[in-house]
């Protein structure tokens, strides 16, 4: 049984690698970007699910951590000449002016910087609960965005950064998504993960069993901030341009939508939902444009795709109140048992 599952997993990984190679060689730039966004939103969804789904802390600060990771990675990877072109209103600060590092260490530094800020925010904020925590973390996220907007000599202020190297590709995004998923799985299946779930179910009972609420809450928040920073770094180096307006609350809402739709506390559900939401929003983009049916032309309505997508999500939530997967995870055994399950014949016997 275990050997069979290992073989099936290896086959699935091989097929995924073949698909990514095929997509890189044959898909146009638009489709490749959508696939990259699916992987990046998977990273962001998993990091937020660790905080909200597994630890039960309703935090809404992900956009701020993404901004830190995106700006850090972009500033460290941009060539010196491109930095000079961007910072024409005010010169960039001296340490960053001539500093250029490879993409991987820059991405790690972006995640580490976001984790440090996450720790500094989480230490006081995680003493709050429920709606108060959500408001506090949302406020901190906006503070981060405003600081970035006003730090002209570090972030180029409201003008943003352009000419960021397009280093992010399918291998970077999906490789990072796999590392994130494996890390979260190992963490959740460890003693720390069991402590996270205990805090989610009942904080008083968890504390009575000797679990340090402060330690584990801050740990989950810091790890989530790290991967949010990494996801932001990948996003910035995929788009090639970033500005403070990208990292408003709407971005956090999209990530929250992914984990609610997939299932709070389900890694598999988050991955599936990240693909559904990302591809679904792009597929419905035609609703924002005029539609020619031959005998009549329906004028486009800006934002209509979001309305339709929200209605579809409401329908899904009504029938799947706990999301697509709930708190369940995918397993080969469950899939094979379901495929081999035969319907009952008359009399109730197989």
N, C-alpha and C positions, 0 to 999 in steps of 0.2 A: 504493500500500500504506500509506504513512504517512498520507496524507490520509484513507483509509478508517478507520484506527485512531483518528484525531483525532475524526472524525464519530461513531464508535461510542462513544468516551469521553464526548463532549458529550451524546449521547442518554442514556447511562447516568446521568450526573450530573443531567440534567433529570428523568429518571424517579425518581431518588432524592429530589430536592427535592419532586416532586409527592407521593411517598409520605409524606415527613415532614409536609408540609402536611396531607394527608389524615388521617394518624395524630393530629396535634395537634388537628384539628377533630372527629374522630369516635371516637377510641379513649377508653376510660375511663382514669382516673388510674393504675390498676394496670398496664395494658398500656403506657402512656406511660412509667411509671417503669422497666419492664423494658427498653424501647428505649433509654432514657437510660443504664441500667446497661451495656447492650451496648457503647455508644460509649465510656463511661468505662473499661470493662475493655479495650477496644481500645487506648486511650491507654496504660494501665498495661502491657499485654502488649507493645506495641511498645517502650516504654522499657526493659523488662526484657530483651527479646530483643536489644536493642542491646548490653547488657552480657554476657548469658549466651550468646546465640546467635551474634552476629557477632564479638564480641571473645573469646569463649571463657572468660570469667571467671565462676566459679560463685558468684555473690553472692546473699545472701538478706536484704537489708536494705530491701526496698521498702516494707514496712508502716511503718517508721519515717519514711521520707521522705513517705509519704502523710499520716501524722499531722501532720508539720510543715506541709505545704501546707494541710491541712484546718483546723487551728487558726488558722493565720495568716490565711487567707481569711475564716474565720468571725468572728474578733475584729475584723477591719478593716471588715467589712460590717454587723455588728450595730448597730442603733440604740442610742443612749446609754441610753434607758429600759430596754431589754431587757438590757443589760449589768448595770445596777443590780439587776434582778430575779434574774439568775443568780448574781451575786457577793454573797450575803447572809451567808456565813460569814466571809469576809474581803474587804475592798474591793479592786477591781482596781487595778493599778499606774497611776500618774498619766498617763503618756503615752498609754495605751490608753483611759483613762476617757472622754474626750470626742472620741476620734478615730474618724471614720467616713469611709470612702472608697468610690468606686464599685466595682462588682464586677470589672471588667476589670483595673484596676491592682492590686486586692487579689489577684486570681488570679495575676498576674505576680509580685507580691512573694512570694506563697506558694511559687511555683516557684523564684524566685531564692534565697529563704532555704533551701529544701530543697537546692538546688544547692551553696550555700556549705557547708552541713553535710556534703553528700556529698563535696565536695572535701576537707574536713578529715578525714573518715573514710577516704576512699579513698587519700589520700597515704601513710599508714602501712600500711593493711590490704592494699592491692594488691601489696605486696611478698610476700605469701603466695600460695599456689597451692592449687587443688583444694579438698579438704575443709577445710583450715585456713582458707582464705578464706571459705568458706561459714559456718563456725562463728564467725569473727570478725565478719562483717557481720551475722549473726543476733544476736550479742551486742550489737553497737552499736544494732541496731533495738530490742532490749529495753531498753537503757539510755535511749534516746530516750523510749520509752513510760513508763518509771519516772520520768524527769525531769518529763514532762508530768503524771503522776499526783500528784507532790509539789509542783509549782509552783502552789500554791493561788491566789496573787494574780495569776497570769498566765493560767492555763488553767482555773481553777475546780476543779482537782484531779480526784478520782475522780467528782465529780458531773457532770462534762462540761458541755457548752454546749447550751442549748435555745433555741428561738425564732430560729434562724438564718434569714435571709431565703431563701426558696425561689426563688433567681434562676436556677438551672440549669434549662434547658429543652432541647428537642430541637435547637434552633438552636445553642445554646451548646455542647452536648456533641458533636454531630456536626460542627459547624464546627471545634472544637478537635481532634477526631479526624482530620479531613482535613488540618489544618495539621500535626499530628504526623506523619501518614503521609508527607506530601510532604517534610517536613524530613528524616525518616529515610531516605527514598529518595534524596534529593539527597546526603545525607551518605555513605551507603553507596556510591554511585556516584562519589564523589570520591576523591582520593588518600588522604584520611583513612580512608575506608571500606575501601580496598584494604589499608591498613596494619592496620586492625582484623582483617580476614580473615587476613592473614599471621600476625598474633600468635596467632589462634585455631588455625591449622594447625600452626605450629612456632615457638615463641618464640625458640629459639636461631638458627634460620635467618633469622627476621625481624630479629633484632638484628644479625646478621652483615651484613645488607643495609643497615644504617644506620638502621633504624627504632628510635626511642626507645620502649622498652617502657613506662617510667614515664609519659611524656607522654601516650601514646595510651590507656593503660589508665585513667588519671585523667580524661582527656577524656571517654571513653565513660561512665565511672561518673558523672561530674558531669552530663552531658547526660541520662542516664537518671534521675538523682535529680531534675533540674528537671522533667521531664515527669511523674514520679511525684508530685511536689508539686502540679503542676497538676491531675492526676487526683484527688488527695485533696481539693483545693479544690472541684472540681466535685461530688465525692461528698458532701462536707459540706453544701454549699448545695443539694443535691438532697434529702437526707434531712431536713434541718432540725434535726437533733440529732446530736451526736457525743460520745463518751466514750473514755477510753483503752483500754477492753476491746475496742473495735472493731478496733484495730490490732495484734492479736496475730499470731503466726506463721501462723495459719490463713489470714489474708488474703494473705500472701506465697505460701503454698502454692497458693491458687487461681490466682494470676497465673502461677506456675511451671507449673501444670497446663495453662494455656492455651497457653503457648509450646511445651511438650513435645508436646501433642496436635496443634498446628498445624504444628510443624516448627521446630527450632532453626535460626535463620538464614533464615527465610522471613517476609516482611512479609505476603504474601497469606494464608499459613497462620495467622498470628497473628490477623488480622482475622476469618477464617472461624471459627476456634476460639473466639474471644471470644463470638461469637453463639451457637455450639453449647453452650458450657459455661453461659453465663448463662441462656439459654432452657431448656436441658435441666434444670438444677437447679430452676427454677421449675415446669416441667411435671411433674416427678416429685414435687412437694410433696404430692400426694394420698396418697402411700404412707405419710406420717407420720400420716395421719388414718384413722379407721375406714372400711372399705369395705363398703357394703351391696349384696350380690349378689342380694337378693330372698329366697333360701332360707337364706342364712347371712350373718352379719355378721362380717367379719374385723377384729379390733381393730387400731387404729393402733399402730405401733411408732416411737417417736421416733428419728430418725436413719436409718431404713430407706432413705430416698431416697438418702442418701450412699453406703450400701452398694451399692445397685443401680447407682448412677451410676459408682461405682468399678469394679464388675464390667464394665460396658459399656465403660469406658475401657480396662481391661485387654485386652478382646477386640480393641478398635481398635488398641492398641499392638502386640499380637501379630501382627496382619496388616499393620499399617503401622508398622514399627519406627522409621522416621525421621519419624513424624507424617503428617498428611494431605498436606502439600505437600513434606515433606523440606526441601531448600534451594531448591526451584523457586519461581518466581513466575508469577502469571497473566499471560497475554498474549493479545491478540485473535488474533494469527496462529496460535498453538497451538490455540485454541478452534475457529477456522474450519477449520483443516486437519483437526482431528479430526472435525468435523461433515461435512466433504466427503469423508472417507476412505471408500472403497467396499470391501466385503469381497472377498477373492480368490475367483475362480471355480475350478472344477476345472481342474487343470493349472498353477495358480499364477499366472495372468495376470488382470489386472483386466478 
